[in-house]
Amino acid sequence: MSDHGVQGHELDCSDVVEAVYLYLDGELTEDVIHNIRHHLDECSPCLREYGIEQDVKALIARSCCETAPDTLRASVVQRLEVVRTEMTIKYRRD
């Protein structure tokens, strides 16, 4: 995905779309959340993608009624921590 021709963004559209689930889950730092929110306010293609991902997340939440085993849960939480750290480092460099 390109920048859609919108100037002045700190984040590229591909970075925003890549981080949308972390954004939806509140798994990013306040600075990164602010930057993504600012980007979404000005970039309608990314805002549309965000809306689709938000709908998918809501559908999954309504459809899933089983609880994950504790070992899987711990593994996912650990991986999310790694991804959050990687995303934070990436956005601080950019």
C-alpha positions in Angstrom: 0.0 0.0 0.0 1.3 3.4 -0.8 1.0 6.8 1.0 -2.2 7.6 -1.1 -0.7 10.9 -1.9 -1.4 12.4 1.6 1.5 14.6 2.6 2.8 15.2 6.1 2.2 11.8 7.6 4.7 10.5 10.1 3.7 6.9 9.2 3.4 5.3 5.8 0.0 3.6 5.0 1.6 0.2 5.0 2.8 0.7 8.5 -0.6 1.8 9.7 -2.4 -1.2 8.1 0.2 -3.5 9.5 -0.4 -2.2 13.0 -4.2 -1.9 12.9 -4.9 -5.0 15.1 -2.4 -3.8 17.7 -4.1 -0.4 17.5 -7.5 -1.9 17.9 -6.3 -3.9 20.9 -4.6 -0.9 22.6 -1.3 -2.8 22.4 0.8 0.2 21.3 2.4 3.1 23.1 0.4 6.4 23.5 2.7 8.1 21.0 2.2 5.4 18.3 -1.6 5.4 19.0 -1.6 9.2 18.5 0.3 9.0 15.3 -2.0 6.2 13.9 -5.1 8.1 14.9 -3.7 11.3 13.2 -3.0 9.3 10.1 -6.5 7.7 10.1 -8.1 11.2 10.5 -6.5 12.3 7.2 -6.3 9.1 5.1 -9.6 7.7 4.0 -8.2 4.5 2.4 -6.5 3.6 5.7 -9.6 4.6 7.6 -11.7 2.3 5.4 -9.2 -0.6 6.0 -9.3 0.2 9.8 -13.1 -0.1 9.6 -13.0 -3.4 7.9 -10.5 -4.8 10.5 -12.7 -3.4 13.3 -15.7 -5.2 11.8 -13.8 -8.5 11.5 -12.6 -8.3 15.1 -16.2 -7.7 16.3 -17.4 -10.6 14.2 -14.8 -12.9 15.7 -15.6 -11.8 19.2 -19.3 -12.5 18.7 -18.6 -15.9 17.1 -16.0 -17.3 19.4 -17.3 -18.7 22.7 -14.5 -21.1 23.6 -11.7 -20.2 25.9 -8.1 -20.9 24.8 -6.0 -23.2 26.9 -3.7 -21.5 29.4 -0.6 -22.5 27.6 -1.8 -21.1 24.3 -2.9 -17.9 26.0 0.5 -17.5 27.6 2.2 -18.1 24.3 0.1 -15.5 22.5 0.6 -12.9 25.2 4.3 -13.5 25.1 4.3 -13.1 21.3 2.2 -9.9 21.5 4.8 -8.4 23.8 7.5 -9.2 21.3 5.5 -7.7 18.5 4.6 -4.6 20.6 8.3 -4.0 21.3 9.3 -4.5 17.6 6.5 -2.0 16.5 7.5 0.5 19.1 11.1 0.4 18.0 10.2 0.6 14.4 8.0 3.7 14.9 10.6 5.4 17.0 13.1 5.0 14.2 10.8 6.4 11.6 
